[in-house]
């Protein structure tokens, strides 16, 4: 959620609106079920009309089928596809259970690229089409083109099934899941934080009064109007920045959103306050999306949350898989390195005149760093792999990050050293635990 800065170092005002994360993929996913239903409808229409067209026009594809062969082939296709559909349903259920075992929050990320509706639609349309064509095969009246099309549909289903098996092999692993989350998160960072870090930037909290003078801060603390959430309780998923600036500009208001993206909002909670003109409560509520779960639309912290979940699950006594935690730290390392070189904004959006029109709680560098490190350090301080990989991560991060962000990294390095001393009281073991290693254990890199 990059802000357009209130002022450049030279004093010029930049009022361009922030860019929004693209929604093409979610819209495409929403169209999968209608496409699947359309496949079945087309198969029904084709199965009912194509044999009649063949018979009336005496069409032939050059392949000869007698009635017995055609009936046997179509019966095998229909029965086999019905069985395969049930198998795939079981496999998808297993996939869901496997992903839930890592973190229930990963299911939503997996859905970003899930084409199961198309798979089921293609399978269902194939056996439906085969049954309909089978019903018209009798005597010497064999619609050869219709039978050939059924065979082609089987080949398409086979390729889709093989692709599903490849998905199981690549995505349903710790590396596959962490890579998928990391890929989505990198795309989100590119859109939300397009500006590089500027030495004059300072990572301050989002509320406007953090940088305002005493009189402005007092006005911000004393809003002239308040809008409360009246719908079902849920997570503050996102808000429409462009429309929010537009509404504030038209009414002369300054809108301040109270919940941060990712916060749970109860019914009756304050959604927004403001000063100046009073936009209608309906318009303000229409700017906000409140849903059942967090999403990656405007919430990069949620991506880090999922990566941390994978890591701490691997560190639980029931699983005891520190290598999984190291693989998750690999993605966290890349995300933090990217964030270190980006301007995270100050939680303020400006209208065309340069006036602060909207403010919101913006995440800071310290927030991201604590989210990515603290819990893994808490649960993994007794693992030699984890402490060494975290030391390598923090050392590299300090090298890559600009100087204003070093203090937060130094605090994490100090916390890591204290945790390692507590977990490894023996001096030799403690020295090993404090040594950076990009593989956890075994990297020849020094």
C-alpha positions in Angstrom: 0.0 0.0 0.0 2.5 2.6 -1.1 1.6 6.1 -0.4 2.2 9.1 -2.6 4.5 11.1 -0.5 3.4 14.4 0.9 6.5 16.1 -0.2 9.7 15.2 -2.0 13.0 16.3 -0.5 12.8 19.3 -2.8 9.4 20.3 -1.5 7.4 19.3 -4.6 4.2 17.5 -3.9 3.5 14.1 -5.5 -0.2 13.3 -5.6 -0.3 10.3 -7.8 -2.6 7.5 -6.5 -1.0 4.3 -5.2 -1.1 1.2 -7.4 -3.3 -1.7 -6.5 -2.5 -5.4 -6.6 -3.8 -7.0 -9.8 -6.9 -9.1 -9.5 -6.8 -10.9 -12.8 -6.0 -14.2 -11.2 -8.8 -14.2 -8.6 -11.3 -13.2 -11.3 -10.0 -16.0 -13.5 -10.4 -18.4 -10.7 -13.9 -17.2 -10.1 -14.7 -18.1 -13.7 -13.6 -21.7 -13.4 -16.9 -23.1 -12.1 -19.0 -21.4 -14.7 -16.5 -22.7 -17.4 -16.8 -26.2 -15.9 -20.6 -26.0 -16.1 -20.4 -24.7 -19.6 -18.3 -27.7 -20.6 -21.0 -30.1 -19.4 -23.7 -28.2 -21.2 -21.7 -28.2 -24.4 -21.1 -31.9 -24.0 -24.8 -32.6 -23.6 -25.7 -30.5 -26.7 -23.0 -32.1 -28.7 -23.9 -35.6 -27.7 -27.6 -35.0 -28.6 -27.0 -33.2 -31.9 -23.8 -34.4 -33.5 -24.9 -38.0 -34.2 -28.1 -36.7 -35.9 -26.1 -34.3 -38.0 -23.7 -37.1 -39.0 -26.6 -39.3 -40.0 -28.5 -36.6 -42.0 -25.4 -35.4 -43.8 -23.7 -38.8 -44.1 -20.5 -37.4 -42.6 -17.6 -39.8 -42.0 -14.1 -39.3 -40.5 -12.4 -42.2 -42.3 -12.4 -44.4 -39.3 -14.7 -47.5 -39.4 -16.4 -48.7 -36.2 -18.9 -51.5 -36.1 -21.7 -51.2 -33.6 -20.1 -53.6 -31.2 -16.8 -51.9 -31.2 -18.3 -48.4 -30.8 -20.6 -49.6 -27.9 -17.7 -51.3 -26.1 -15.5 -48.2 -26.6 -18.1 -45.8 -25.4 -19.1 -48.0 -22.4 -15.4 -48.2 -21.4 -14.9 -44.5 -21.7 -18.1 -43.7 -19.7 -17.3 -46.2 -16.9 -13.6 -45.4 -16.8 -14.2 -41.6 -16.5 -16.8 -42.1 -13.8 -14.3 -44.1 -11.8 -11.5 -41.7 -12.5 -13.7 -38.7 -11.4 -14.2 -40.4 -8.0 -10.5 -41.1 -7.7 -9.7 -37.5 -8.5 -12.2 -36.3 -5.9 -10.4 -38.5 -3.3 -7.0 -37.1 -4.5 -8.2 -33.5 -4.1 -9.5 -34.3 -0.6 -6.0 -35.7 0.2 -4.4 -32.6 -1.2 -6.6 -30.4 1.1 -5.7 -32.5 4.1 -2.0 -32.4 3.3 -2.0 -28.6 2.9 -4.1 -28.2 6.1 -1.4 -30.2 7.9 1.0 -27.5 7.2 -1.3 -24.6 7.8 -5.0 -24.1 7.2 -4.2 -20.6 5.9 -2.3 -22.2 3.0 -5.5 -23.5 1.4 -6.4 -20.0 0.3 -3.0 -19.6 -1.4 -3.3 -23.0 -3.0 -6.7 -21.9 -4.4 -5.0 -19.1 -6.3 -3.8 -21.6 -8.9 -6.3 -24.5 -8.3 -8.0 -25.6 -11.5 -10.0 -28.5 -10.0 -13.3 -27.1 -11.3 -12.0 -27.4 -14.9 -10.7 -30.9 -14.1 -14.1 -32.1 -12.8 -15.9 -30.3 -15.6 -13.8 -32.0 -18.3 -14.2 -35.4 -16.7 -18.0 -35.0 -16.2 -18.5 -33.7 -19.8 -16.5 -36.7 -21.2 -18.5 -39.4 -19.6 -21.8 -37.5 -20.1 -21.0 -37.2 -23.8 -20.0 -40.8 -24.1 -23.3 -42.0 -22.5 -25.3 -39.8 -24.9 -23.5 -41.0 -28.0 -23.8 -44.6 -26.7 -27.6 -44.3 -26.6 -27.8 -43.7 -30.3 -25.4 -46.5 -31.5 -27.4 -49.4 -32.8 -27.3 -51.7 -35.8 -25.3 -50.3 -38.7 -25.9 -46.7 -37.6 -22.5 -45.8 -36.0 -21.7 -42.1 -35.7 -17.9 -42.5 -36.2 -17.0 -38.8 -35.8 -18.9 -38.7 -32.4 -17.0 -41.8 -31.3 -13.7 -40.3 -32.4 -14.4 -37.1 -30.5 -15.0 -39.2 -27.3 -11.6 -40.7 -27.7 -10.0 -37.3 -28.1 -11.8 -36.1 -24.9 -10.2 -39.1 -23.1 -6.8 -38.0 -24.2 -7.5 -34.5 -22.9 -8.6 -35.9 -19.6 -5.5 -38.1 -19.4 -3.2 -35.1 -19.9 -5.1 -33.1 -17.2 -4.9 -36.0 -14.8 -1.1 -36.3 -15.4 -0.8 -32.6 -14.7 -2.7 -33.1 -11.4 -0.1 -35.8 -10.4 2.7 -33.4 -11.3 1.0 -30.8 -9.0 0.9 -33.3 -6.2 4.6 -34.0 -6.6 5.7 -30.3 -6.8 3.3 -28.4 -4.7 2.4 -30.7 -1.9 5.8 -30.5 -0.3 7.3 -27.9 2.1 9.5 -26.5 -0.8 6.5 -26.4 -3.1 4.2 -24.6 -0.6 6.8 -22.1 0.5 7.8 -21.4 -3.0 4.2 -20.8 -4.0 3.7 -18.4 -1.1 7.0 -16.7 -1.8 6.1 -16.2 -5.4 2.7 -14.6 -4.6 4.3 -12.4 -2.0 7.0 -11.2 -4.3 4.5 -10.2 -6.9 2.5 -8.3 -4.2 5.6 -6.4 -2.9 6.3 -5.3 -6.5 2.9 -3.7 -6.7 2.5 -2.3 -3.2 5.9 -0.9 -2.7 7.2 0.3 -6.0 9.5 3.0 -4.6 13.0 2.2 -3.4 14.1 3.2 0.1 15.1 6.8 0.5 17.6 7.7 3.3 15.2 10.5 4.3 12.4 8.0 4.8 11.7 7.0 8.4 9.6 4.0 9.3 7.0 5.6 11.4 3.5 4.3 12.3 0.8 5.1 9.8 -1.5 7.5 11.8 -1.3 11.0 10.6 -0.7 12.5 13.9 2.7 10.7 14.1 4.2 13.4 11.9 1.8 16.3 12.4 2.2 19.3 14.6 0.5 19.7 18.0 -2.6 21.4 16.6 -3.0 19.0 13.7 -2.4 16.0 16.1 -5.1 17.3 18.4 -7.5 17.7 15.5 -6.8 14.2 14.4 -7.5 12.8 17.9 -10.8 14.6 18.0 -12.7 13.4 14.9 -15.8 15.3 13.9 -17.5 12.1 12.6 -17.3 8.3 13.1 -18.4 5.4 11.0 -18.9 1.9 12.6 -19.0 -1.5 11.1 -22.6 -2.7 10.9 -22.2 -6.0 9.0 -21.1 -9.5 10.2 -17.8 -9.5 12.1 -14.8 -10.4 10.0 -11.3 -9.6 8.9 -10.5 -6.2 7.4 -9.2 -7.5 4.1 -8.7 -4.4 2.1 -10.0 -0.9 1.2 -10.2 0.8 -2.2 -7.6 3.5 -2.0 -8.5 5.3 -5.2 -12.2 5.6 -4.2 -11.3 6.6 -0.7 -9.2 9.5 -1.9 -12.0 10.4 -4.3 -14.7 10.4 -1.6 -12.5 12.5 0.7 -11.7 15.0 -2.0 -15.4 15.5 -3.0 -16.5 16.0 0.6 -13.5 17.9 1.8 -13.0 15.3 4.5 -9.9 13.6 5.9 -10.7 9.9 6.3 -8.8 7.9 8.9 -9.3 4.1 8.8 -8.9 2.6 12.3 -8.3 -1.1 11.7 -5.2 -2.2 10.0 -5.5 -4.6 7.1 -5.6 -8.1 8.6 -7.3 -7.0 11.8 -10.5 -8.7 13.0 -13.4 -6.2 13.1 -16.3 -6.9 15.4 -19.8 -5.6 14.7 -20.1 -2.1 16.0 -16.4 -1.4 16.0 -15.1 1.9 14.7 -14.3 1.5 11.0 -13.2 5.0 10.2 -13.2 8.5 11.7 -12.5 11.8 10.1 -12.5 15.6 10.2 -13.9 18.2 7.8 -16.8 17.2 5.6 -18.9 14.2 6.5 -19.2 11.6 3.7 -22.2 9.3 4.1 -21.6 6.2 6.2 -22.8 4.0 3.4 -20.1 5.4 1.0 -17.4 4.9 3.7 -18.5 1.3 4.4 -18.5 0.6 0.7 -14.8 1.4 0.5 -14.0 -1.5 2.8 -14.0 -5.2 2.3 -14.6 -7.3 5.4 -14.4 -11.1 4.9 -14.0 -14.3 6.8 -10.3 -14.7 6.3 -7.2 -12.7 5.6 -6.1 -12.4 2.0 -2.9 -11.3 0.1 -4.7 -8.6 -1.7 -3.3 -5.8 0.4 -1.7 -7.8 3.3 1.9 -8.8 2.7 2.2 -9.6 6.4 -0.2 -12.4 5.8 2.3 -14.0 3.4 5.0 -13.9 6.0 2.5 -15.3 8.5 2.0 -18.4 6.3 5.7 -18.9 5.9 6.3 -18.6 9.6 3.4 -21.1 10.2 5.2 -23.7 8.0 8.5 -23.1 9.9 7.1 -23.4 13.4 5.1 -26.4 12.6 8.3 -28.1 11.5 9.8 -27.1 14.8 7.0 -28.6 16.9 7.9 -31.7 19.0 5.3 -33.7 17.2 6.9 -33.1 13.8 10.6 -32.3 14.7 11.6 -31.3 11.2 14.0 -28.4 11.4 14.9 -28.7 7.7 11.4 -27.6 6.8 11.9 -24.6 9.0 15.2 -23.8 7.1 13.4 -24.1 3.8 10.8 -21.7 5.0 13.6 -19.3 6.2 15.0 -19.4 2.7 11.9 -17.7 1.3 11.7 -15.4 4.4 15.3 -14.4 3.7 14.4 -13.3 0.1 11.2 -11.4 1.2 13.0 -9.5 4.0 15.9 -8.6 1.7 13.4 -7.2 -0.8 11.5 -5.3 1.8 14.7 -3.8 3.2 15.4 -2.0 0.0 11.8 -0.6 -0.4 10.0 2.4 0.9 7.1 1.1 3.0 5.2 4.4 3.1 3.8 6.3 6.0 0.1 5.3 5.8 -1.1 8.5 4.1 -2.8 9.0 0.7 -2.9 12.4 -0.9 -5.4 14.0 -3.3 -4.6 16.0 -6.4 -3.8 19.1 -4.4 -1.4 17.3 -2.1 -3.7 17.4 0.9 -3.7 14.3 3.1 -7.0 12.8 2.2 -6.8 9.3 3.8 -4.6 7.7 6.5 -4.4 4.2 7.7 -2.2 2.0 9.9 0.8 1.1 7.7 3.2 -1.8 8.6 6.7 -0.7 9.4 10.1 -2.4 8.9 10.2 -3.4 12.6 6.7 -5.0 12.2 7.8 -7.2 9.2 11.0 -8.1 10.9 9.4 -9.2 14.1 6.7 -11.1 12.4 9.3 -13.0 10.3 11.8 -13.7 13.1 10.4 -13.8 16.6 8.3 -16.9 16.7 10.8 -19.0 14.7 13.5 -17.8 17.2 11.2 -18.7 20.1 10.5 -22.3 18.9 13.7 -23.0 17.1 16.4 -21.7 19.4 17.3 -25.2 20.4 17.8 -26.4 16.8 21.4 -26.0 15.5 20.1 -25.8 11.9 17.7 -23.0 12.7 20.0 -20.8 14.7 22.7 -21.1 12.1 20.3 -20.3 9.2 18.8 -17.4 11.1 22.3 -16.0 11.8 23.1 -16.2 8.0 19.8 -14.5 7.2 20.3 -11.7 9.6 24.0 -11.2 8.6 23.0 -11.0 4.9 20.1 -8.7 5.8 22.3 -6.3 7.6 24.6 -6.2 4.6 21.8 -5.5 2.2 19.6 -3.2 4.3 20.2 0.6 4.4 21.7 2.0 7.5 18.5 3.4 9.1 17.2 -0.2 9.3 20.2 -1.7 11.0 19.1 -1.1 14.6 16.1 -3.4 14.3 18.3 -6.1 12.7 20.9 -5.7 15.5 18.2 -6.2 18.1 17.3 -9.5 16.4 21.0 -10.6 16.2 21.3 -9.9 19.9 18.2 -11.8 20.7 19.5 -14.7 18.6 22.8 -14.8 20.5 21.0 -14.8 23.9 18.6 -17.6 22.8 21.6 -19.7 21.5 23.5 -19.2 24.8 20.4 -20.4 26.7 19.9 -23.4 24.5 23.5 -24.3 24.2 25.3 -23.6 27.5 28.4 -25.5 26.4 30.8 -23.0 24.9 31.8 -25.2 21.9 28.2 -26.0 21.1 27.2 -22.3 21.5 30.0 -21.3 19.1 28.7 -23.8 16.5 25.1 -22.5 17.0 26.2 -18.9 16.4 28.0 -19.7 13.2 26.1 -18.6 10.1 25.2 -21.3 7.6 22.9 -20.8 4.6 22.0 -24.5 4.6 21.6 -24.7 8.4 24.3 -27.4 8.5 26.6 -28.4 5.7 27.2 -25.2 3.6 30.9 -24.8 2.6 30.2 -21.1 2.2 32.0 -18.9 4.7 
